[in-house]
Amino acid sequence: MNEKEKPRLSRLTAVLTQLQSKRILTAREIAEKHNVSIRTVYRDIRTLESSGIPIVTEEGKGYSIMQGFNLPPVMFTENEANALITAEQLILKNKDKSFTEQYESAVSKIKSILRHSQKDKIEFLSERIVFRYNAENQKTSNYLMTVQSAVTGFKLIDIEYQSLQDENTKRTIEPFALYSTQENWLLIANCRLRNDFRVFRLDRIRKLIVQNQHFEPHKITLQEYFEKCREKCFTTPDIPLS
């Protein structure tokens, strides 16, 4: 193989992996990721297409791989496998039970395609990595996965909520975004009771039901939400915390 072909072959493999990781990718995203020109991206896409990869071009949007097309299992480098196991140990300390259970299920599938030598090393590494926060491995919420689906599906949620002041209320909310701070997951949502955005700690939700009813997506980004919080002189987006 010509020496000049090696970087391109590695890049084509990386581009293919990148295409699998998102629903759609723009040429600019690919170019910036691999530090090449847009013209080079066009050539790479044509090369992948001529190799039998069914890449779909959506005019004005970008590229995607045809739905249902299956590629051979991804091979991980040693550093990638180590990063995976480090993330696993970190996530297992998370306080949301649904999150840790689903991650364990997902990572076990990823581990199944590792080489035998890699499996031995990551098992050894997992015994030598410790995150000291949440040492007792407490699980204080179990709603993260359900809420994530409601966020992406634009579905209304009914909750029974106990505030930090021990006030119990029933709310219908439009889930907007999630973030984590001080080991707790927080849900930003438009509260129909207050007719405004509020922040709810998942571990304070006593009951949660996702409705089949959808709401209109909010015409605001998460960054714009935080900027509005700062404009109102909130010291942190946790305020007002319901």
Secondary structure, 3 states (H helix, E strand, C coil): CCCCHHHHHHHHHHHHHHHHHCCCECHHHHHHHHCCCHHHHHHHHHHHHHCCCCEEEECCCEEEECCCCCCCCCCCCHHHHHHHHHHHHHHCCCCEHHHHHHHHHHHHHHHCCCCHHHHHHHHHHHCCCCCCCCCCCCCCECCHHHHHHHHHHCEEEEEEEECCCCCEEEEEEEEEEEEEECCEEEEEEEECCCCEEEEEEHHHEEEEEEEEEECCCCCCCHHHHHHHHHHCCCCCCCCCEC
